[in-house]
Amino acid sequence: MTAKSEDFLLQAWKEQIDLGLRLVETIIDGAISLQSDWTRANAERCAAYWRALYEAEGHAGTELAQRPAKPKPRPSRRPRARAAK
């Protein structure tokens, strides 16, 4: 082989390695971006869930506190059935 053909092959090999490394870098960047987006969206949904739960609890507690207390139920005046002996 001549020096020029070896240089050409070496250059082609370097370009293939560079292309492969850039492809891996792009895939990793995309995966990190997706993970970041998913994490952010999940945190927002989680915060919204807990906020809604807290607000519902506060609303229910206020509503219960505003209701008047129920009087104790009076015992029934109907006679009880006696057990057979």
BAFI-3210 file (N, C-alpha, C; in Angstrom, 3 decimals, decimal comma, padded with zeros to 6 digits):
// residues 85
n [1|2|3|4|5|6|7|8|9|10|11|12|13|14|15|16|17|18|19|20|21|22|23|24|25|26|27|28|29|30|31|32|33|34|35|36|37|38|39|40|41|42|43|44|45|46|47|48|49|50|51|52|53|54|55|56|57|58|59|60|61|62|63|64|65|66|67|68|69|70|71|72|73|74|75|76|77|78|79|80|81|82|83|84|85]
n.u [000,836|000,382|001,531|-000,389|-002,840|-002,994|-003,180|-005,630|-007,375|-006,959|-007,931|-010,639|-011,403|-011,088|-013,070|-015,355|-015,305|-015,547|-018,091|-019,637|-019,188|-020,344|-022,974|-023,620|-023,334|-025,434|-027,641|-027,427|-027,715|-030,357|-031,706|-031,187|-032,489|-035,154|-035,533|-035,237|-037,414|-039,521|-039,182|-039,623|-042,305|-043,547|-043,011|-044,496|-047,118|-047,305|-047,062|-049,382|-051,334|-050,976|-051,441|-054,129|-055,297|-054,683|-056,101|-058,720|-059,005|-058,821|-061,076|-063,123|-062,766|-063,369|-066,025|-067,178|-066,730|-068,461|-070,976|-073,868|-073,851|-075,113|-078,004|-078,100|-079,248|-082,528|-083,621|-085,396|-088,943|-090,224|-091,202|-088,880|-088,283|-088,750|-086,463|-086,906|-087,504]
n.v [-001,167|002,214|005,312|007,269|005,880|004,573|006,754|007,727|005,632|005,619|008,144|007,826|005,878|007,304|009,234|007,621|006,679|009,133|009,897|007,857|008,410|010,967|010,291|008,650|010,584|012,323|010,658|010,226|012,860|013,330|011,398|012,310|014,749|013,908|012,525|014,601|016,237|014,484|014,133|016,750|017,176|015,140|015,966|018,327|017,317|015,811|017,797|019,263|017,349|016,961|019,562|019,919|017,941|018,925|021,348|020,364|018,998|021,119|022,593|020,747|020,421|022,996|023,180|021,146|022,182|024,312|023,256|022,623|020,897|017,606|016,545|014,079|010,847|009,793|007,041|004,290|003,820|001,568|-001,683|-004,238|-007,342|-010,332|-012,872|-016,302|-018,879]
n.w [000,000|-000,592|000,805|000,549|000,236|002,701|004,422|003,568|004,282|007,047|007,679|006,922|008,750|011,171|010,797|010,818|013,458|014,788|013,908|015,050|017,789|017,976|017,418|019,634|021,634|020,932|021,348|024,124|025,073|024,248|025,769|028,360|028,252|027,857|030,262|032,054|031,317|031,886|034,649|035,588|034,783|036,235|038,866|038,905|038,578|040,922|042,900|042,324|042,919|045,744|046,610|045,876|047,468|050,029|049,972|049,673|052,068|053,874|053,129|053,669|056,420|057,363|056,572|058,114|060,656|060,694|060,771|062,782|065,922|066,115|067,877|070,510|069,627|070,489|072,471|071,041|071,372|070,909|071,932|072,702|071,059|072,779|073,668|072,875|075,254]
ca.u [000,000|001,138|001,296|-001,638|-003,991|-003,044|-003,702|-007,045|-008,069|-006,897|-008,864|-012,000|-011,624|-011,268|-014,377|-016,372|-015,285|-016,102|-019,535|-020,204|-019,161|-021,352|-024,275|-023,804|-023,528|-026,782|-028,579|-027,345|-028,333|-031,805|-032,201|-031,135|-033,550|-036,423|-035,584|-035,449|-038,796|-040,399|-039,044|-040,281|-043,750|-043,975|-042,986|-045,630|-048,337|-047,273|-047,366|-050,796|-052,114|-050,913|-052,090|-055,582|-055,660|-054,611|-057,219|-059,958|-059,048|-059,121|-062,466|-063,979|-062,646|-064,119|-067,443|-067,597|-066,716|-069,583|-072,241|-074,241|-073,717|-076,372|-078,389|-077,980|-080,501|-083,332|-083,864|-086,672|-089,947|-090,825|-090,726|-087,959|-088,790|-088,079|-085,893|-087,656|-086,784]
ca.v [000,000|003,459|006,193|008,005|005,013|004,350|007,987|007,797|004,651|006,083|009,278|007,285|005,201|008,357|009,846|006,683|006,715|010,426|009,835|006,991|009,120|012,028|009,630|008,270|011,826|012,799|009,764|010,500|014,175|013,155|010,641|013,202|015,736|013,236|012,250|015,886|016,638|013,570|014,431|018,023|016,968|014,302|016,804|019,246|016,553|015,440|019,008|019,584|016,359|017,244|020,852|019,681|017,172|019,842|022,284|019,624|018,732|022,390|022,927|019,801|020,731|024,228|022,857|020,374|023,045|025,239|022,539|022,511|019,546|016,860|016,082|012,632|010,183|009,279|005,596|003,931|003,455|000,278|-002,761|-005,187|-008,710|-011,151|-014,111|-017,501|-019,678]
ca.w [000,000|-000,632|001,945|000,361|000,494|004,147|005,017|003,226|005,115|008,424|007,776|006,865|010,023|012,173|010,562|011,278|014,925|015,180|013,657|016,094|019,067|017,917|017,504|021,041|022,381|020,628|022,029|025,564|025,296|024,116|026,919|029,521|028,062|028,129|031,693|032,716|031,051|032,620|036,070|035,840|034,651|037,359|040,069|038,820|038,859|042,337|043,666|042,105|043,668|047,173|046,829|045,808|048,657|051,165|049,858|049,939|053,504|054,530|052,832|054,403|057,844|057,598|056,415|059,291|061,836|060,619|060,983|064,198|066,462|066,097|069,212|070,705|069,252|071,602|072,332|070,444|072,374|070,559|072,808|072,088|071,009|073,797|073,170|073,280|076,255]
c.u [000,887|000,763|-000,038|-002,848|-004,119|-003,593|-005,205|-007,859|-008,082|-007,872|-010,316|-012,358|-011,880|-012,646|-015,511|-016,446|-015,908|-017,616|-020,228|-020,257|-020,191|-022,760|-024,584|-024,070|-024,944|-027,831|-028,592|-027,988|-029,855|-032,402|-032,215|-032,253|-034,920|-036,594|-035,881|-036,894|-039,771|-040,370|-039,775|-041,804|-044,286|-044,008|-044,162|-046,947|-048,419|-047,635|-048,838|-051,695|-052,146|-051,569|-053,611|-056,059|-055,682|-055,787|-058,557|-060,102|-059,403|-060,569|-063,421|-063,935|-063,422|-065,610|-067,962|-067,671|-067,915|-070,930|-072,574|-074,111|-075,082|-076,729|-078,243|-079,297|-081,209|-083,557|-085,268|-087,644|-090,627|-090,315|-089,849|-088,590|-088,001|-087,588|-086,711|-086,815|-086,793]
c.v [001,238|004,310|006,920|007,126|004,710|005,583|008,107|006,844|005,078|007,246|008,795|006,602|006,215|009,012|008,928|006,662|008,012|010,439|008,986|007,688|010,249|011,446|009,227|009,510|012,375|011,960|010,044|011,843|014,080|012,427|011,505|014,231|015,124|012,966|013,525|016,350|015,779|013,890|015,727|017,857|016,147|015,116|017,777|018,527|016,177|016,649|019,381|018,630|016,708|018,585|020,678|018,915|018,069|020,815|021,590|019,340|020,009|022,788|022,026|020,099|021,985|023,963|022,083|021,245|023,986|024,559|022,505|021,057|018,871|016,465|014,563|011,979|009,636|007,784|005,358|003,502|002,134|-000,800|-003,734|-006,571|-009,539|-012,433|-015,287|-018,310|-021,115]
c.w [000,000|000,569|001,795|000,659|001,981|004,855|004,774|004,112|006,584|008,642|007,768|008,184|011,140|012,029|011,031|012,806|015,425|015,008|014,727|017,448|019,092|018,027|018,952|021,888|022,171|021,348|023,528|025,887|025,213|025,304|028,171|029,441|028,362|029,617|032,461|032,534|031,850|034,113|036,422|035,801|035,823|038,653|040,065|039,123|040,337|043,200|043,523|042,890|045,158|047,502|046,839|047,038|049,893|051,146|050,152|051,428|054,262|054,329|053,630|055,895|058,209|057,537|057,621|060,536|061,842|060,836|062,463|064,647|066,451|067,525|069,297|070,308|070,492|071,398|071,770|071,533|072,029|071,487|072,022|072,070|072,016|073,189|073,703|074,242|075,900]
res [m|t|a|k|s|e|d|f|l|l|q|a|w|k|e|q|i|d|l|g|l|r|l|v|e|t|i|i|d|g|a|i|s|l|q|s|d|w|t|r|a|n|a|e|r|c|a|a|y|w|r|a|l|y|e|a|e|g|h|a|g|t|e|l|a|q|r|p|a|k|p|k|p|r|p|s|r|r|p|r|a|r|a|a|k]
***
